[in-house]
Amino acid sequence: MSAQLKSTNQGQTLILTLSDPALRNAMGPAMYAAGIEALNVAETNPDIRSVVITGEGAHFCAGSDVHRLQANREQSAEVQAQTIESLHNWMEAIRTFPKPIIAAVEGAAVGSGFSLALMCDMVVAAEGSVFAMAYSNLGLSPDAGGSWNLSQALPRQLAAELLLLGDRISAKRLHELGVVNHVVDNGHALTEALALAERINARAPNVMNSIKELINDASTQSLTEQLAQERNQFVKNLHHPNAGIGIQAFLHKEVPLYK
């Protein structure tokens, strides 16, 4: 069976499953297109409040299919450029998607698979999972935002080591560095990610959207610009019906039921 992206729902959470277990869920153009389409549909569906991305079987994602890369060497450079552009369009769609996205990682997250996990808002990883920017091991440089995300998340020297040497790094170490949110027993990453998603789903969706936007914009804005954006978002959310529900529930010591 060819690589595919499976889409299922659990409550108010969309689950996207990378599916090509024989190749450790290596990604390709069909997955990129399916990922963009799934997020486009979920963005306008009020019944979906969060997304979890996971891999089928024992691994999260081995990155790109090396056999496809080898075949692309026989094609014009434009062929690979277009493929990477499709991948990057999906990565940007994940980053700018207004609802929270959680990666549930088991086994290997390598190359663009590591980049995919980093592009998500939160990462849950099994204790036995391993991450690697293994591009240099194949004579290649990073794609899918790997260099950008690691440079944002880690000190320059550590990001350089991971990218230049392509060494593995454990989920435990990434948790210590603040890149992985939760480390869980092997086989339980999806369960924990769905539990986190349920907590998100119980909160006001307009507020979740505002917070994600504020986080995404913070690294490119001055303090003055960020404060102005926080002011605007706060006022908008205060006058949203969900603020009335939340404040009323707080005052009456009740559980809010946000719309």
DOPA-686376 format. One line per 2 residues: for each residue x, y, z negated of N, C-alpha, C, O. Coordinates in nm, 3 decimals. Each point is the difference from the previous one (the first is absolute). Layout:
REM DOPA-686376
X Y Z X Y Z X Y Z X Y Z; ...
//
This chain:
REM DOPA-686376
0.085 -0.120 0.000 -0.085 0.120 0.000 0.088 0.124 0.000 0.098 0.006 -0.075; -0.131 0.094 0.158 0.079 0.121 0.009 -0.021 0.087 -0.123 -0.096 -0.018 -0.076
0.188 0.112 0.058 -0.008 0.090 -0.115 -0.128 0.082 0.006 -0.041 0.045 0.107; -0.021 -0.027 -0.223 -0.121 0.081 -0.005 -0.012 0.068 -0.136 0.068 -0.038 -0.095
-0.152 0.137 0.088 -0.030 0.069 -0.124 -0.143 -0.034 -0.038 -0.095 0.039 0.069; 0.079 -0.112 -0.178 -0.132 -0.041 -0.045 -0.059 0.107 -0.092 0.071 0.060 -0.081
-0.199 -0.036 0.096 -0.068 0.104 -0.078 -0.118 -0.060 -0.074 -0.090 -0.058 0.061; 0.090 0.072 -0.195 -0.110 -0.047 -0.082 -0.030 0.106 -0.107 0.082 0.088 -0.026
-0.198 -0.098 -0.033 -0.038 0.092 -0.108 -0.020 -0.076 -0.130 -0.051 -0.112 -0.001; 0.092 0.174 -0.109 -0.036 -0.049 -0.132 -0.054 0.119 -0.077 0.075 0.087 -0.044
-0.207 -0.084 0.029 -0.062 0.116 -0.062 0.025 0.123 0.085 -0.032 0.003 0.119; 0.089 0.100 -0.181 0.027 0.126 0.071 0.145 0.009 0.049 0.048 0.108 0.032
0.019 -0.222 -0.026 0.140 -0.005 0.044 0.012 -0.075 0.132 -0.050 -0.111 0.014; 0.117 0.172 0.081 0.033 -0.064 0.126 0.133 -0.073 -0.017 0.098 0.060 -0.045
-0.093 -0.187 0.080 0.122 -0.079 -0.007 0.050 -0.025 0.141 -0.069 -0.062 0.081; 0.190 0.110 -0.051 0.063 -0.024 0.129 0.112 -0.102 -0.020 0.092 0.023 -0.078
-0.101 -0.135 0.148 0.095 -0.110 -0.018 0.083 -0.020 0.126 -0.054 -0.034 0.105; 0.185 0.055 -0.117 0.092 -0.030 0.110 0.005 -0.151 0.016 0.030 -0.071 -0.096
-0.059 0.022 0.214 -0.014 -0.145 0.017 0.082 -0.054 0.117 -0.040 0.011 0.116; 0.152 -0.068 -0.148 0.083 -0.080 0.090 0.099 -0.078 -0.087 0.121 0.022 0.007
-0.174 -0.113 -0.091 0.084 -0.066 -0.100 0.124 -0.069 0.056 0.103 -0.006 -0.067; -0.112 -0.046 0.190 0.114 -0.070 0.059 0.120 0.093 0.017 0.115 -0.046 -0.004
-0.140 0.175 0.022 0.107 0.099 0.014 0.003 0.095 -0.120 0.043 0.115 0.011; -0.088 -0.165 -0.125 -0.003 0.079 -0.123 -0.073 0.133 0.021 0.040 0.105 -0.051
-0.149 -0.113 0.129 -0.087 0.116 0.026 0.074 0.116 0.065 -0.026 0.117 -0.030; 0.118 -0.151 0.121 0.067 0.104 0.079 -0.105 0.078 0.078 -0.100 -0.056 0.046
0.123 0.186 -0.031 -0.099 0.087 0.062 0.031 0.023 0.148 0.113 -0.018 0.046; -0.217 0.057 0.026 0.014 0.034 0.140 -0.106 0.100 0.042 -0.082 0.040 -0.083
0.083 0.001 0.209 -0.092 0.105 0.047 -0.147 -0.028 -0.027 -0.075 0.093 -0.030; 0.032 -0.218 0.040 -0.142 -0.030 -0.025 -0.037 0.032 -0.144 -0.109 0.050 -0.026
0.199 -0.080 -0.068 -0.026 0.032 -0.140 -0.005 0.150 -0.022 -0.085 0.050 -0.074; 0.176 0.023 0.139 0.003 0.145 -0.018 -0.133 0.060 0.043 -0.059 0.082 -0.071
0.012 -0.123 0.189 -0.125 0.055 0.053 -0.119 -0.039 -0.088 -0.088 0.082 -0.025; 0.088 -0.207 -0.021 -0.109 -0.045 -0.086 0.001 0.075 -0.133 -0.106 0.031 -0.055
0.225 -0.001 0.003 0.010 0.074 -0.126 -0.055 0.140 0.012 -0.072 0.047 -0.089; 0.104 0.021 0.198 -0.052 0.135 0.022 -0.151 -0.003 0.014 -0.070 0.084 -0.057
0.019 -0.180 0.133 -0.144 -0.011 0.019 -0.072 -0.028 -0.131 -0.104 0.061 -0.028; 0.159 -0.152 -0.053 -0.063 -0.034 -0.128 -0.006 0.121 -0.093 -0.101 0.022 -0.067
0.208 0.057 0.064 0.001 0.118 -0.086 -0.094 0.108 0.052 -0.065 0.070 -0.078; 0.057 -0.056 0.209 -0.094 0.098 0.057 -0.144 -0.032 -0.040 -0.077 0.090 -0.034
0.042 -0.218 0.039 -0.135 -0.042 -0.038 -0.021 0.021 -0.150 -0.105 0.049 -0.042; 0.204 -0.088 -0.040 -0.013 0.010 -0.145 -0.008 0.144 -0.048 -0.065 0.029 -0.100
0.132 0.061 0.172 0.001 0.141 -0.042 -0.140 0.060 -0.002 -0.032 0.080 -0.087; -0.050 -0.120 0.182 -0.136 0.057 0.009 -0.106 -0.086 -0.067 -0.119 0.030 0.006
0.162 -0.139 -0.071 -0.094 -0.089 -0.068 -0.003 0.035 -0.149 0.097 -0.029 -0.071; -0.204 0.089 0.022 -0.004 0.039 -0.142 -0.001 -0.118 -0.096 0.026 0.017 -0.119
-0.055 -0.136 0.170 0.000 -0.118 -0.086 0.141 -0.051 -0.028 0.018 -0.083 -0.089; 0.081 0.130 0.164 0.140 -0.038 -0.022 0.070 0.114 -0.073 0.004 0.113 0.049
0.051 -0.145 -0.167 0.067 0.103 -0.080 0.149 -0.025 -0.015 0.072 0.088 -0.048; -0.024 -0.205 0.088 0.142 -0.031 -0.011 0.035 -0.109 0.099 -0.087 -0.067 0.055
0.217 0.049 -0.032 0.050 -0.101 0.093 0.115 -0.075 -0.066 0.083 0.060 -0.068; -0.078 -0.190 0.089 0.114 -0.082 -0.042 0.058 -0.066 0.124 -0.073 -0.059 0.081
0.206 0.069 -0.065 0.069 -0.067 0.110 0.084 -0.112 -0.057 0.077 0.021 -0.094; -0.092 -0.141 0.149 0.072 -0.117 -0.049 0.042 -0.087 0.117 -0.033 0.029 0.115
0.105 -0.136 -0.144 0.042 -0.094 0.103 -0.061 -0.137 -0.025 -0.026 -0.037 -0.115; 0.003 -0.036 0.221 -0.056 -0.135 -0.014 0.109 -0.099 -0.038 0.109 0.001 0.057
-0.139 -0.086 -0.153 0.096 -0.103 -0.039 0.103 0.049 -0.099 -0.030 0.081 -0.087; 0.153 -0.130 0.102 0.104 0.020 -0.101 0.074 0.132 0.012 0.076 0.036 -0.090
-0.098 0.038 0.200 0.079 0.121 0.021 -0.087 0.119 0.036 -0.111 -0.015 0.051; 0.165 0.133 -0.078 -0.069 0.124 0.036 0.021 0.029 0.148 -0.095 -0.003 0.079
0.220 0.030 -0.040 0.026 0.033 0.140 0.150 -0.001 0.025 0.078 0.060 -0.074; -0.038 -0.129 0.181 0.141 -0.009 0.038 0.043 0.111 0.095 0.110 -0.005 0.055
-0.196 0.104 -0.037 0.036 0.109 0.090 -0.042 -0.029 0.143 -0.108 -0.055 0.023; 0.191 0.091 0.072 -0.030 -0.024 0.141 0.043 -0.141 0.041 0.089 -0.059 -0.060
-0.155 0.008 0.162 0.034 -0.131 0.056 0.132 0.013 0.076 0.008 0.069 0.101; 0.096 -0.136 -0.152 0.133 0.011 0.060 0.001 -0.052 0.143 0.073 0.053 0.084
-0.152 -0.155 -0.056 -0.006 -0.054 0.137 -0.056 0.106 0.096 0.045 0.011 0.114; -0.142 0.065 -0.160 -0.055 0.107 0.084 0.105 0.109 0.022 0.010 0.055 0.109
0.067 -0.023 -0.213 0.106 0.099 0.016 0.104 -0.046 0.101 0.048 0.078 0.082; -0.014 -0.207 -0.088 0.097 -0.054 0.095 -0.055 0.011 0.143 0.073 0.036 0.092
-0.201 -0.068 -0.075 -0.061 0.009 0.133 -0.004 0.144 0.048 0.017 0.027 0.119; -0.039 0.066 -0.210 -0.008 0.142 0.039 0.135 0.055 0.045 0.005 0.103 0.069
0.103 -0.170 -0.106 0.132 0.043 0.048 0.012 -0.015 0.152 0.081 0.067 0.063; -0.164 -0.155 -0.007 0.002 -0.022 0.145 -0.093 0.098 0.073 -0.003 0.004 0.123
-0.072 0.074 -0.200 -0.092 0.098 0.057 0.064 0.139 -0.004 0.109 0.018 -0.054; -0.178 0.077 0.110 0.049 0.137 -0.008 -0.010 0.050 -0.144 -0.078 -0.051 -0.080
0.158 0.152 0.048 -0.001 0.056 -0.135 -0.138 0.054 -0.037 -0.037 0.002 -0.117; -0.039 0.040 0.217 -0.132 0.058 -0.024 -0.095 -0.103 -0.062 -0.089 0.037 -0.076
0.108 -0.165 0.109 -0.087 -0.104 -0.056 0.013 -0.005 -0.152 -0.101 0.000 -0.071; 0.223 -0.003 0.020 0.020 -0.003 -0.144 -0.040 0.131 -0.064 -0.052 0.003 -0.111
0.077 0.108 0.181 -0.039 0.131 -0.054 -0.151 0.007 -0.020 -0.046 0.053 -0.102; -0.030 -0.105 0.196 -0.145 0.001 -0.012 -0.047 -0.091 -0.114 -0.095 0.033 -0.071
0.163 -0.147 0.053 -0.035 -0.092 -0.108 0.023 0.066 -0.136 -0.084 -0.007 -0.089; 0.199 0.072 0.075 0.030 0.067 -0.126 -0.096 0.116 -0.024 -0.040 0.026 -0.113
0.004 0.044 0.220 -0.096 0.109 -0.016 -0.133 -0.052 -0.053 -0.064 0.065 -0.082; 0.022 -0.183 0.130 -0.125 -0.061 -0.050 0.013 -0.035 -0.148 -0.093 0.022 -0.078
0.208 -0.078 0.041 0.025 -0.031 -0.141 -0.004 0.127 -0.084 -0.061 0.002 -0.107; 0.125 0.101 0.156 0.005 0.125 -0.076 -0.137 0.066 -0.011 -0.030 0.064 -0.101
-0.052 -0.080 0.203 -0.137 0.053 -0.009 -0.076 -0.069 -0.113 -0.077 0.064 -0.071; 0.099 -0.195 0.054 -0.066 -0.071 -0.110 0.055 0.046 -0.134 -0.077 0.019 -0.094
0.208 0.000 0.083 0.058 0.044 -0.125 -0.054 0.138 -0.039 -0.031 0.025 -0.117; 0.019 0.064 0.215 -0.057 0.132 -0.029 -0.147 -0.009 -0.037 -0.048 0.075 -0.085
-0.023 -0.168 0.147 -0.142 -0.019 -0.034 -0.014 -0.044 -0.145 -0.092 0.043 -0.070; 0.182 -0.129 0.024 -0.002 -0.045 -0.139 0.030 0.117 -0.093 -0.067 0.021 -0.101
0.169 0.054 0.136 0.044 0.110 -0.087 -0.107 0.108 -0.013 -0.019 0.056 -0.108; -0.051 -0.028 0.216 -0.097 0.110 -0.001 -0.142 -0.048 -0.027 -0.091 0.083 -0.008
0.070 -0.213 -0.006 -0.133 -0.052 -0.028 -0.050 0.059 -0.132 0.073 -0.004 -0.099; -0.194 0.058 0.094 -0.044 0.076 -0.118 -0.034 -0.085 -0.123 -0.020 0.054 -0.109
0.013 -0.186 0.126 -0.033 -0.086 -0.113 0.125 -0.078 -0.043 0.084 -0.031 0.084; -0.072 -0.002 -0.213 0.120 -0.068 -0.049 0.022 -0.137 0.066 -0.094 -0.075 0.023
0.221 0.046 0.006 0.040 -0.128 0.060 0.104 -0.065 -0.090 0.096 0.064 -0.042; -0.116 -0.192 0.012 0.088 -0.076 -0.087 0.061 -0.116 0.078 -0.072 -0.072 0.069
0.203 0.053 -0.080 0.067 -0.116 0.058 0.007 -0.111 -0.104 0.038 0.024 -0.115; -0.075 -0.145 0.154 0.011 -0.118 -0.086 0.105 -0.092 0.061 -0.025 -0.064 0.102
0.143 0.058 -0.165 0.116 -0.063 0.061 0.036 -0.132 -0.069 0.024 -0.004 -0.121; -0.021 -0.102 0.199 0.055 -0.129 -0.041 0.116 -0.032 0.093 -0.001 0.040 0.116
0.101 -0.112 -0.164 0.108 -0.046 0.086 0.081 0.114 0.058 0.042 0.091 -0.072; -0.019 -0.097 0.204 0.089 0.094 0.066 -0.074 0.122 0.055 -0.108 -0.012 0.059
0.168 0.130 -0.081 -0.043 0.124 0.065 0.127 0.058 0.061 0.079 0.065 -0.068; -0.061 -0.088 0.197 0.128 0.027 0.065 -0.019 0.097 0.116 -0.101 -0.004 0.069
0.199 0.091 -0.049 -0.003 0.092 0.112 -0.125 0.087 -0.003 -0.029 0.065 -0.100; -0.045 -0.066 0.211 -0.122 0.081 0.005 -0.105 -0.052 -0.097 -0.095 0.072 -0.033
0.109 -0.196 -0.015 -0.088 -0.050 -0.105 0.025 0.072 -0.131 -0.094 0.030 -0.073; 0.220 -0.003 0.042 0.037 0.081 -0.116 -0.053 0.142 0.020 -0.056 0.060 -0.092
0.075 -0.006 0.213 -0.048 0.134 0.029 -0.152 0.010 -0.017 -0.051 0.099 -0.052; -0.019 -0.202 0.096 -0.146 -0.003 -0.012 -0.042 0.009 -0.146 -0.090 0.076 -0.035
0.155 -0.154 -0.051 -0.032 0.004 -0.142 0.027 0.138 -0.058 -0.080 0.052 -0.078; 0.193 0.008 0.116 0.035 0.132 -0.051 -0.098 0.108 0.046 -0.018 0.100 -0.069
-0.044 -0.120 0.184 -0.093 0.100 0.053 -0.131 0.003 -0.079 -0.074 0.098 0.006; 0.047 -0.205 -0.080 -0.123 -0.007 -0.078 0.011 0.087 -0.126 0.110 0.037 -0.041
-0.223 -0.005 -0.018 -0.002 0.088 -0.118 0.048 -0.070 -0.125 0.059 0.063 -0.088; -0.083 -0.193 0.078 0.048 -0.079 -0.113 0.044 -0.136 0.051 -0.046 -0.047 0.104
0.138 -0.015 -0.178 0.052 -0.131 0.037 -0.008 -0.094 -0.119 0.050 0.029 -0.108; -0.115 -0.143 0.129 -0.001 -0.110 -0.097 0.082 -0.112 0.060 -0.023 -0.040 0.114
0.120 -0.012 -0.189 0.089 -0.102 0.054 0.014 -0.118 -0.095 0.007 0.017 -0.121; -0.003 -0.136 0.179 0.026 -0.120 -0.079 0.145 0.001 -0.047 0.087 0.055 0.068
-0.062 -0.115 -0.183 0.134 0.006 -0.058 0.104 -0.066 0.089 0.118 0.036 -0.006; -0.158 -0.131 0.089 0.093 -0.067 0.089 0.015 0.066 0.136 0.074 -0.050 0.084
-0.142 0.160 -0.061 0.008 0.065 0.130 0.133 0.073 0.016 0.061 0.045 -0.098; -0.017 -0.035 0.222 0.125 0.068 0.031 -0.023 0.100 0.113 -0.081 -0.024 0.089
0.152 0.135 -0.096 -0.013 0.108 0.097 0.136 0.023 0.064 0.103 -0.010 -0.068; -0.101 0.042 0.197 0.127 0.028 0.066 -0.022 0.085 0.124 -0.089 -0.027 0.081
0.170 0.131 -0.067 0.009 0.076 0.125 0.111 -0.067 0.082 0.112 0.050 0.007; -0.145 -0.161 0.054 0.102 -0.089 0.059 0.041 0.039 0.141 0.066 -0.078 0.068
-0.102 0.195 -0.023 0.027 0.041 0.137 0.148 -0.013 0.038 0.032 -0.054 0.106; 0.056 0.104 -0.192 0.142 0.001 0.035 0.057 -0.141 0.013 0.103 -0.019 0.064
-0.170 -0.080 -0.124 0.044 -0.139 0.015 -0.017 -0.048 0.144 0.065 -0.096 0.041; -0.153 0.162 0.034 -0.026 -0.037 0.139 0.057 0.103 0.098 -0.030 -0.005 0.120
0.110 0.097 -0.170 0.054 0.104 0.087 -0.102 0.104 0.038 0.007 0.058 0.109; -0.103 -0.033 -0.198 -0.108 0.094 0.028 -0.008 0.105 -0.110 0.053 -0.017 -0.110
-0.121 0.125 0.140 -0.026 0.106 -0.098 -0.148 -0.002 -0.038 -0.080 -0.063 0.070; 0.043 0.130 -0.179 -0.138 -0.011 -0.052 -0.106 0.062 0.090 0.028 0.086 0.083
-0.149 -0.134 -0.102 -0.118 0.061 0.060 -0.112 -0.001 -0.103 0.023 -0.034 -0.116; -0.142 0.071 0.156 -0.121 -0.005 -0.085 0.009 0.087 -0.125 -0.073 -0.022 -0.096
0.161 0.121 0.098 0.011 0.090 -0.115 0.082 -0.054 -0.115 -0.003 0.057 -0.109; 0.077 -0.166 0.132 0.079 -0.058 -0.109 0.103 0.095 -0.057 0.013 0.013 -0.122
0.061 0.055 0.209 0.103 0.093 -0.047 -0.063 0.119 -0.072 0.054 0.050 -0.099; -0.169 -0.004 0.149 -0.068 0.114 -0.063 -0.051 -0.036 -0.138 0.022 0.074 -0.096
-0.090 -0.188 0.086 -0.057 -0.040 -0.129 0.106 -0.029 -0.105 -0.013 0.044 -0.114; 0.119 -0.117 0.151 0.104 -0.029 -0.098 0.073 0.127 -0.042 0.035 0.015 -0.117
-0.013 0.076 0.211 0.067 0.126 -0.034 -0.086 0.087 -0.091 0.053 0.077 -0.081; -0.186 -0.090 0.093 -0.091 0.073 -0.088 -0.006 -0.063 -0.139 -0.010 0.071 -0.100
0.017 -0.205 0.095 -0.027 -0.072 -0.124 0.123 -0.025 -0.086 -0.012 -0.015 -0.121; 0.131 0.011 0.184 0.121 -0.043 -0.070 0.111 0.103 0.010 -0.002 0.085 0.089
0.099 -0.091 -0.180 0.119 0.084 0.017 0.067 -0.031 0.134 -0.006 -0.113 0.049; 0.070 0.213 0.009 0.059 -0.015 0.133 0.096 -0.119 0.007 0.000 -0.074 0.099
0.080 0.055 -0.202 0.101 -0.105 0.004 -0.064 -0.139 0.004 0.048 -0.088 0.070; -0.156 0.069 -0.145 -0.065 -0.130 -0.001 -0.075 -0.024 0.131 0.001 -0.110 0.054
-0.067 0.213 -0.004 -0.067 -0.013 0.130 0.102 -0.035 0.108 -0.027 -0.085 0.086; 0.143 0.149 -0.090 0.105 -0.028 0.098 0.047 -0.145 -0.010 0.020 -0.066 0.101
-0.003 0.017 -0.223 0.046 -0.139 -0.018 -0.100 -0.098 0.058 0.039 -0.094 0.070; -0.167 0.113 -0.099 -0.102 -0.093 0.050 -0.009 0.004 0.152 -0.018 -0.104 0.064
0.031 0.223 -0.006 -0.013 0.013 0.145 0.128 -0.041 0.074 -0.007 -0.065 0.104; 0.122 0.103 -0.158 0.126 -0.031 0.068 0.037 -0.148 -0.008 0.051 -0.057 0.096
-0.076 -0.004 -0.211 0.043 -0.139 -0.020 -0.111 -0.102 0.023 0.028 -0.118 0.019; -0.153 0.162 -0.020 -0.110 -0.094 0.023 -0.017 -0.102 -0.110 -0.056 -0.107 0.023
0.103 0.139 -0.144 -0.008 -0.096 -0.111 -0.143 -0.014 -0.051 -0.083 0.090 0.015; 0.057 -0.205 -0.076 -0.129 -0.021 -0.065 -0.006 0.075 -0.132 0.101 0.021 -0.066
-0.222 0.017 0.030 -0.024 0.059 -0.132 -0.127 -0.062 -0.055 -0.098 -0.018 0.073; 0.099 -0.014 -0.200 -0.112 -0.073 -0.061 -0.115 0.092 -0.036 0.017 0.122 -0.011
-0.133 -0.181 -0.007 -0.117 0.075 -0.045 0.026 0.061 -0.137 -0.040 0.113 -0.027; 0.107 -0.188 -0.059 0.030 0.050 -0.135 0.085 0.126 0.006 -0.026 0.097 -0.071
0.129 -0.098 0.157 0.088 0.117 0.012 -0.076 0.119 0.058 0.018 0.112 -0.047; -0.101 -0.136 0.147 -0.078 0.109 0.057 -0.101 0.055 -0.100 -0.033 0.119 0.001
-0.017 -0.207 -0.089 -0.090 0.046 -0.106 0.075 0.091 -0.097 -0.052 0.103 -0.043; 0.175 -0.141 0.009 0.081 0.082 -0.088 0.029 0.137 0.061 0.013 0.100 -0.070
-0.003 -0.097 0.203 0.029 0.125 0.071 -0.126 0.081 0.029 0.009 0.112 0.051; -0.126 -0.167 -0.085 -0.125 0.072 0.019 -0.061 -0.014 0.138 -0.094 0.072 0.032
0.145 -0.164 0.050 -0.053 -0.019 0.135 -0.115 -0.099 0.002 -0.094 0.014 0.078; 0.102 -0.116 -0.163 -0.108 -0.099 -0.016 -0.077 0.032 -0.128 0.060 0.021 -0.105
-0.192 -0.017 0.116 -0.083 0.035 -0.117 -0.011 -0.113 -0.101 0.016 0.021 -0.120; -0.045 -0.141 0.170 -0.023 -0.114 -0.089 0.069 -0.124 0.055 -0.007 -0.029 0.119
0.074 -0.045 -0.208 0.057 -0.130 0.035 -0.082 -0.106 -0.072 -0.021 0.008 -0.121; -0.026 -0.107 0.196 -0.090 -0.101 -0.054 0.054 -0.139 0.030 0.095 -0.015 0.077
-0.155 -0.086 -0.139 0.039 -0.137 0.027 -0.018 -0.033 0.148 -0.089 0.054 0.066; 0.173 -0.142 -0.016 -0.012 -0.043 0.139 -0.141 -0.052 0.029 -0.058 -0.074 -0.079
0.006 0.114 0.192 -0.134 -0.043 0.039 -0.112 0.089 -0.049 -0.116 -0.027 0.029; 0.149 0.134 -0.104 -0.104 0.084 -0.059 0.005 0.146 0.047 -0.069 0.085 -0.057
0.148 -0.056 0.160 0.011 0.139 0.046 -0.134 0.052 0.053 -0.039 0.112 -0.031; -0.029 -0.192 0.111 -0.128 0.045 0.056 -0.103 0.020 -0.110 -0.075 0.098 0.002
0.070 -0.189 -0.098 -0.096 0.013 -0.111 0.022 0.129 -0.077 -0.096 0.071 -0.032; 0.222 -0.039 0.003 0.030 0.123 -0.074 -0.030 0.124 0.084 -0.050 0.099 -0.051
0.082 -0.107 0.181 -0.029 0.114 0.087 -0.149 0.027 0.008 -0.043 0.115 0.001; -0.036 -0.221 0.006 -0.145 0.017 0.005 -0.054 0.055 -0.132 -0.097 0.076 -0.001
0.160 -0.115 -0.110 -0.040 0.055 -0.129 0.028 0.150 -0.007 -0.081 0.077 -0.051; 0.197 -0.036 0.104 0.031 0.144 0.006 -0.099 0.072 0.091 -0.045 0.110 -0.031
0.012 -0.173 0.143 -0.095 0.060 0.093 -0.135 0.019 -0.067 -0.067 0.101 0.023; 0.025 -0.197 -0.104 -0.128 0.013 -0.070 0.000 0.121 -0.093 -0.101 0.069 -0.013
0.213 -0.044 -0.052 0.010 0.117 -0.088 -0.010 0.129 0.082 -0.063 0.096 -0.043; 0.126 -0.096 0.160 -0.010 0.115 0.089 -0.143 0.019 0.047 -0.052 0.112 0.002
-0.012 -0.222 0.035 -0.136 0.006 0.055 -0.100 0.058 -0.100 -0.103 0.055 0.040; 0.133 -0.069 -0.169 -0.091 0.050 -0.103 0.013 0.151 -0.021 -0.078 0.059 -0.074
0.176 0.002 0.139 0.022 0.144 -0.016 -0.060 0.077 0.117 -0.036 -0.059 0.102; 0.025 0.189 -0.117 -0.063 0.083 0.103 0.082 -0.005 0.128 0.117 0.040 -0.001
-0.174 -0.087 0.111 0.078 -0.012 0.123 0.054 0.132 0.054 0.108 0.003 0.058; -0.182 0.105 -0.076 0.050 0.130 0.046 0.125 0.041 -0.076 0.089 0.065 0.055
-0.082 -0.102 -0.184 0.118 0.032 -0.081 0.118 -0.086 0.042 0.113 0.049 0.006; -0.137 -0.177 0.023 0.107 -0.087 0.047 0.059 0.056 0.129 0.122 -0.001 0.020
-0.209 0.049 0.068 0.047 0.059 0.126 0.084 0.124 -0.024 0.105 0.018 0.062; -0.150 0.068 -0.154 0.073 0.124 -0.031 0.137 -0.030 -0.058 0.100 0.062 0.037
-0.094 -0.159 -0.128 0.127 -0.034 -0.064 0.099 -0.054 0.102 0.117 0.035 -0.002; -0.166 -0.122 0.092 0.091 -0.054 0.101 0.053 0.111 0.090 0.118 0.000 0.035
-0.204 0.094 0.001 0.043 0.111 0.084 0.103 0.087 -0.072 0.098 0.043 0.060; -0.121 -0.018 -0.187 0.094 0.081 -0.077 0.137 -0.069 -0.010 0.104 0.065 0.014
-0.104 -0.195 -0.038 0.126 -0.074 -0.010 0.074 0.003 0.133 0.120 0.023 0.005; -0.194 -0.046 0.104 0.063 -0.004 0.133 0.063 0.134 0.036 0.105 0.003 0.064
-0.168 0.107 -0.105 0.047 0.132 0.041 0.107 0.057 -0.094 0.069 0.095 0.036; -0.055 -0.152 -0.155 0.085 0.061 -0.103 0.146 0.012 0.044 0.066 0.099 -0.032
-0.015 -0.198 0.106 0.142 0.000 0.035 0.036 0.104 0.104 0.117 0.032 0.017; -0.215 0.022 0.054 0.028 0.096 0.107 -0.045 0.142 -0.034 0.015 0.091 0.081
-0.071 -0.073 -0.201 -0.053 0.131 -0.038 0.081 0.062 -0.113 0.060 -0.070 -0.081; -0.061 0.201 0.077 0.057 0.071 -0.114 -0.095 -0.014 -0.118 -0.115 -0.041 0.015
0.164 0.076 -0.134 -0.086 -0.005 -0.118 -0.121 0.091 0.019 -0.111 -0.038 -0.035; 0.133 0.156 0.091 -0.110 0.094 0.021 -0.105 -0.060 0.092 -0.120 0.011 -0.026
0.164 -0.076 0.133 -0.094 -0.063 0.094 -0.074 -0.116 -0.065 -0.119 -0.018 0.022; 0.191 -0.060 -0.104 -0.063 -0.113 -0.066 -0.103 0.047 -0.103 -0.107 -0.058 -0.012
0.140 0.162 -0.061 -0.095 0.055 -0.097 -0.126 0.050 0.070 -0.111 -0.019 -0.050; 0.128 0.084 0.164 -0.116 0.048 0.074 -0.087 -0.116 0.047 -0.123 0.007 -0.005
0.188 -0.114 0.050 -0.076 -0.116 0.045 -0.071 -0.068 -0.118 -0.114 -0.043 0.013; 0.182 0.034 -0.127 -0.064 -0.056 -0.119 -0.122 0.082 -0.040 -0.104 -0.055 -0.035
0.118 0.188 0.039 -0.114 0.087 -0.032 -0.118 -0.028 0.092 -0.113 -0.017 -0.045; 0.141 0.013 0.174 -0.108 -0.020 0.097 -0.067 -0.136 -0.017 -0.123 -0.011 0.007
0.204 -0.091 -0.030 -0.057 -0.134 -0.018 -0.080 -0.008 -0.130 -0.107 -0.061 -0.004; 0.158 0.122 -0.102 -0.070 -0.003 -0.129 -0.137 0.066 0.012 -0.101 -0.055 -0.045
0.098 0.174 0.106 -0.127 0.073 0.014 -0.098 -0.081 0.085 -0.118 -0.010 -0.033; 0.168 -0.047 0.143 -0.085 -0.081 0.087 -0.059 -0.118 -0.077 -0.119 -0.031 0.013
0.203 -0.036 -0.092 -0.047 -0.118 -0.073 -0.090 0.036 -0.118 -0.090 -0.076 -0.035; 0.115 0.192 -0.027 -0.087 0.044 -0.109 -0.143 0.020 0.049 -0.096 -0.029 -0.072
0.082 0.076 0.194 -0.133 0.028 0.054 -0.056 -0.118 0.081 -0.104 0.012 0.065; 0.172 -0.124 -0.071 -0.051 -0.123 0.062 -0.096 -0.067 -0.099 0.023 0.007 -0.120
-0.128 -0.073 0.167 -0.092 -0.068 -0.092 0.067 -0.097 -0.096 -0.048 -0.022 -0.111; 0.161 -0.037 0.153 0.066 -0.097 -0.087 0.057 0.063 -0.126 0.009 -0.066 -0.104
0.028 0.193 0.110 0.047 0.067 -0.122 -0.114 0.013 -0.100 0.022 -0.015 -0.121; -0.142 0.042 0.169 -0.116 0.003 -0.089 -0.023 -0.134 -0.066 -0.031 -0.007 -0.119
0.047 -0.100 0.198 -0.018 -0.135 -0.055 0.108 -0.029 -0.104 -0.030 -0.053 -0.107; 0.155 0.087 0.139 0.111 -0.029 -0.091 -0.006 0.078 -0.129 0.021 -0.055 -0.108
-0.049 0.184 0.118 -0.006 0.085 -0.120 -0.117 -0.042 -0.089 0.013 -0.008 -0.122; -0.125 -0.017 0.183 -0.118 -0.043 -0.076 0.027 -0.132 -0.072 -0.036 -0.016 -0.117
0.100 -0.078 0.187 0.030 -0.129 -0.062 0.099 0.015 -0.115 -0.013 -0.066 -0.103; 0.111 0.154 0.121 0.099 0.024 -0.106 -0.067 0.058 -0.124 0.028 -0.043 -0.112
-0.115 0.141 0.131 -0.066 0.066 -0.113 -0.093 -0.096 -0.074 -0.020 0.014 -0.121; -0.035 -0.109 0.193 -0.094 -0.094 -0.063 0.063 -0.136 -0.029 -0.069 -0.095 -0.037
0.203 0.089 0.054 0.074 -0.124 -0.027 -0.059 -0.119 0.078 -0.022 -0.108 -0.055; -0.002 0.133 0.183 -0.053 -0.103 0.089 0.102 -0.031 0.109 0.095 0.075 0.020
-0.116 -0.184 0.050 0.085 -0.037 0.113 -0.055 0.069 0.125 -0.116 -0.022 0.036; 0.197 0.103 0.032 -0.052 0.070 0.118 -0.018 -0.095 0.118 0.079 -0.093 0.017
-0.180 0.117 0.062 -0.025 -0.078 0.121 0.008 0.097 0.117 -0.099 0.063 0.038; 0.219 -0.053 0.018 0.024 0.099 0.105 -0.058 -0.044 0.134 -0.009 -0.119 0.030
-0.029 0.218 0.050 -0.059 -0.025 0.131 0.106 0.012 0.109 -0.031 -0.019 0.118
//
